[in-house]
Amino acid sequence: MLVELRVRVERLEAENAELRRRLGLNSTNSSKPPSSDGLGKPKPRSGKGSGRRAGKEPGSPGSTLALVADPDHTVVHRPDRCVNPVCGADLGGGVEYGRQRRQVFDLPEPKLVVTEHQFVAVLCTCGQVSQGEVPAGVTGRAQYGPGVKAAAVYGRGAQFLSFARVAGLLGDLCGASVSTGFVHAVVTEAARRLGPFTSHLAALLHVERVLHVDETPARVDGGFKYVHVACTPMLTSFHVGGRGKADIDAGGVLPGFDGTIVRDGYAAYQHLSDAEHAWCGAHLIRDLRGVHEQDPAGQAWAEVMADTLLMAKTMTEQAVAAGREALTDAEISHVRACYAGAIAYGRQQNPPDRQGEVSKAGKLVERFHTHRGMILRFVVDLAVPFTNNQAERDLRPVKLQQKISGTWRTLQGLADFAAVRSYLSTAAKHGQDALDVLKQLFTTGPWIPAALSS
């Protein structure tokens, strides 16, 4: 009976510990997104504060509105009479003593500019009738131009508004009374026109040295699909589908890629055997924090491992800042020795139970042992960053769209959104104005980024 009770107590304690662990999970100690944290107790800030006050950092450039040399309108305010109550003389012929300039920047009243194209037919002496050539894009008797179309796609793809709110915005601010159907049709047209851009982008990404990849769920017609991203600091490519191997390959970037892929621990990426793999350090730190917070004394190894990773991160950042191409053999050996010591400590603190089962913390220890090459990739290759933040930042608009305007009704709608976001994100990384590249898309064709590496 005592043996049975002891086994039962151990099982209940294990269940209790697991439930406490799950209750304590948030975006700082697990892979849960920040949106799942709710509005309860504020989550602790990661890292230590810099000690500086909030706001603009000392020495950084400001953004004060500056005067322009050629204002559109100039209004001169000249006094008619002397303000001295004793004098009150007429100042019509007075000598100007000084002049102060103040400028007000404002929006014009919403008004569409209508351009009429008249096509003249001329009868030749030979009897042939010739007519003026129709410009590209002028297809109907009355239609909206590329500026209105660009504004519609901008509202949807850059500001994440619903089709109805984009239509209302165009009516209120631009004087264009368009329908939600018009906005939907324009976004669809934009995605169709982006075919050459999408193909070129995939080719550019395929020859990069380091790629960040990730995926996030998106609600479509009551279910879930996934938006996949492959990106660099200068390029962003989205595509949509499921979450399997074929869906990961469907973007046309990763099959055959032989550089380094920075990713999280999702196993479906393992089939990309031509590439080296690097595990996102931010995800690993969150996993270690989740284990340590539940049992600081019993899981001290997690803190040792986190300190080892952060030490290595600092070493690589200092090496890059100094212009070095690699860490020294001694530095790499030191990191690996600390890493091995943390694993040994973790195994000591998490031995198997009577049945040979390993706890969740013990499984995390073995994960660090099995994937040490992926985890320490940033140590042996300074071109590989410590985190996968680039992919997470580029994927954030998917969540913004859902938060602001809800879900997508069709998979094609999500695919159109992904194509437009690929275009706008890549253009922004190159310093291109969003409205300018969208106007170009509807006139001469998509803006195409130049090759970044050979």
Buried (B, 14 or more C-beta within 10 A) or exposed (E): EEEEEEEEEEEEEBEEBEEEBEEEBBBBBBBBBEEEBEEEEEEEEEEEEEEEEEEEEEEEEEEEEEEEEEEEEEEEEEEEEEEEEEEEEEBEEEEEEEEEEEEEEEEEEEEEEEEEEEEEEEEEEEEEEEEEEEEEEEEEEEEBBBBBBBBBBBBBBBBBBBBEBBBBBBBEEBEBEBEBEBBBBBBBBBBEBBEEBBEBBBEBBBEBEBBBBBBBBBBBEEEEBBBBBBBBEBBBBBBBBBBEBEBBBBBBBBBEBEBBBBBBBBEBBEBBEEBBBBBBBBBBBBBBBBBBBBBEEBBBBBBBBBEBBBBBBEBBBEBEEEEEEBBEEEBBEBBBEBBBBBBEBBBEBBEEBEEEEBBBBBEBBBBBBEBBEBBBBBBBBBEBBBBBBBBBBBBEBBBEBBEEBEBBEEBEBBBBBBBBBBBBBBBBBEEBEBBEBBBBBBBEEBBEBEEBEE
